[in-house]
Amino acid sequence: MPKSKTLPSSQSTEPSNGRSGASFRRRYDELERNRSVLVARLAQLRSRAGAHPACNQALKLLNETYRKSSLAQRIGVLQAASFMLDIIERLTLTL
């Protein structure tokens, strides 16, 4: 009879202590909190900046692009949106 192959304990397919799933959820929740802060910041800017075209692009980044991106890419999307909001704030202060 052939012996059945088993995975060594270090190569188990199950996450150790369930930490992998918890870590993913923690990172996901943190990104969602950061996104909601940026959306609130954008809403304030839109009331002050009016119909600035960059506001629409920042909104697109925070909604469409963010939702289509993987978890790792979402960090970069949030950084880009934050940068755009910084620029819009500077523009509205000088106008």
N, C-alpha and C positions, 0 to 999 in steps of 0.2 A: 504494500500500500504506500502511495506517495504521501509524504508529510505535507501538511498544510503550512503555507508560509504565513508567518505573522510579522507584523511590523515591530521593530524594536520600540521600546517605551519612549525613546527620544523622538521618534518619528510618528507618533500617534496622530491620527486625523482629528481628534477631539481637542478643543482648546483647553489649555491647562487652567484649571480652577475657574473657567468661564471668564477669564480676564480679557480675552480678545474681544468678545462681544461687548463687554462693559466699556472697554477702552474706545471702541468704535462709537458707541452711543454717547460717551462723554465728549468725544471730539465733535461729533455731529451736533450735539446740543450747544456746545460752545460756539461753533460756527453760526448756528441759527441765532444765538443771542447777539453775536457781533453784527450779523446781517440786520436784525431788527433795530439795533442802535443806529446803523447807517441809514436805514429807511426813514427813521424818525428824524435824523439830521437832514436828510434830503427834503423831507416834508417842510421843515422849517425854512430851508433855503429857497424852496419853490415859492413860499409865501413872500419872501423878500426879493428874490431875484426875478420873479415873474416868469416869462417864457424864454429863459435862456436855453439855447439848444443843448448845452452841456448837461443840463438837468435831465433832459430826456434820455441822453446816452447813459448817464449814471443810473437812471431808473431801469433801463434795459439791462445793464450789467447786473444790477441787484436782483432782477427778476428772471428774465429769459436765460441769460448767459449763466447765471449762478445755478439755476435748476438743471441745465443741460450738462454741467460740469461734474466731474468725479469729486470725491471728497478732497483729494489732494489738490486738485485744480481750484477748488472753491476758495482756498486760502489766497491764492493769487488774484482771483476775481475780486475778493473783498479788499485786498490791498489796492488794486487799481481803482475801485470805486471810491475808496477813502482818499486816494490821491486826487481824483477828479473833484471830490467835494472840497478838498483843501483849496484847489485852484479856483473853484467857483466862489468860495468864501472870500478869497483875496480879491477877485474881480469885483464882487459886489461892494466890498469896502472901499475900493478906489473909485467906483462910479458914483 
